[in-house]
């Protein structure tokens, strides 16, 4: 071999020669990555060897690849930074698919590093080979297959850039085993440019002025805030804008905390399990301002019903593909929500205020809707009501905890009864509705905020999806609190079966549940079982006092309790069932 050439035919340079695995580790350091969640396998052993030889990035060994992606996802949601996971080829990648799809549906910035068989074996049905690019293409913002180690650093730079800019999302980088072993000079670009990817950040000034003029003419204005307000770090600009207008505000499930939950201007969650006042205002406003939202089916219900009453709609979003996708928009604005809100606020400061008398009448109507008290429940019940548990948790944590949830009735009760005043404190799977996310989400968040209280609200069905991660919590000293609202059913399934399937409870009853207290103890944690309403507060206080222990609290809740209000499939958002009396 020519000694003046590397084994890749690269002319030696002043840059250090590193193998692909070392390049990956260097890039992660350059990007400020502190934590990496993963699970080893044959295709990524070179990478794991490089991780072993450094001490700047902490690797957390999960017990299932799905847990790795969920934990990195939770970290990204809570911090706003790119979450990173590492999985091996074949079943490692396929186990990660649910986590990738979860992040994609909620626009979460992530980079997933996947190992693959050597380049010469791709397409040969090699051991633990699968088409990672093909499998993940529909559920990522972008993906890459790196076939030449000399491209690796630049591809990784692109991956982090794509994941974090514009509308965020997960990016998969597929690295064959031989690429992770080959050597080349290391150079990491400071910036990257792609002709096909140039997200807009600045909103069109003419459209912004048109939107402000429309707002100033409104008599019943309404702010509809989506998850983009959280992802775009637009909370402060939103609060200032809402204060200027003095109008009501509603949050989607993904936006809770973007606008304070304790504010009188906040009408609460809207949509399928939203408040009566939030949904009625959505239907009866005359100017609706959608901010970082996408008019999801769980928000607007039947589109024909939603369009049955006239209103003008302003829609601000960084992703042009969501504008007029489900609802016709009158004033579209494509741009970074934080910047657009600041520009709109600047114009409002130079303008006459909106009609104060009309606004007062609008608030009078809203007060009338609020009098219905649509979230009422039996607070005197001796049987534990799940709403009561969530309310007590909010009181005892003073609203200052990070609250993760799994998916189901408990998720809706958490969203309704825990008042979030700050963004990135409510961590849940909205778009995909993935059971099992709560525990790994909490693990990821606790790594980022070790001094903060991190609580997962779950059910006895969801928690068993990723319960093996209790082992990870013990190994990596992430003391979280698990609040299980155990009603012995797949609760949301049971509720639908009660209301729409003649109480035929097909495979929704959990009649072989483990003893969760003993199970928690078997994993080295504290388990508490609570059966009476009078013991709820004491159990929560005890759990929260154990700062250095993971505590699993198994609340035996009312198995007949349903989530109200509810908009059934095919109905409009003002066609709500408010309780069992509506049956």
Secondary structure, 3 states (H helix, E strand, C coil): CCCCECCCCCECCCCCEEEHHHHHHHHHHHCCCCEEEECCCHHHHHHHHHHHCCCCCEEEECCCHHHHHHHHHHHHHHHCCCEEEEECCCHHHHHHHHHHHHHHHCCCCEEEEEEECCHHHCCCCCCCCCCHHHHHHHHCCEEEEECCHHHHHHHHHHHHHHHHCCCCCEEEEEEEHHHHHCEEECCCCCCCCECCECCCCCCCHHHHHHHHHHHHCCCCEEEEECCHHHHCCCHHHHHHHHHHHCCEEEECHHHCCCCCCCCCCEEEECCCCCCHHHHHHHHHCCEEEEECCCCCHHHHECHHHHCCCCCEEEEEECCHHHCCCCCCCCEEEECCHHHHHHHHHHHHHCCCCCCHHHHHHHHHHHHHHHCCCCCCCCCCCCCECHHHHHHHHHHHHCCCCEEEECCCHHHHHHHHHCCCCCCCCEECCCCCCCCCHHHHHHHHHHHHCCCCCEEEEECCCHHHHCHHHHHHHHHCCCCCEEEEEECCECHHHHHHHHHHCCCCCCCCECCCCCCHHHHHHHCCCEEEEECCHHHHHHHHHHHHHCCCCCEEEEEEECCCCCCCCECCCCCECCCCECCHHHC
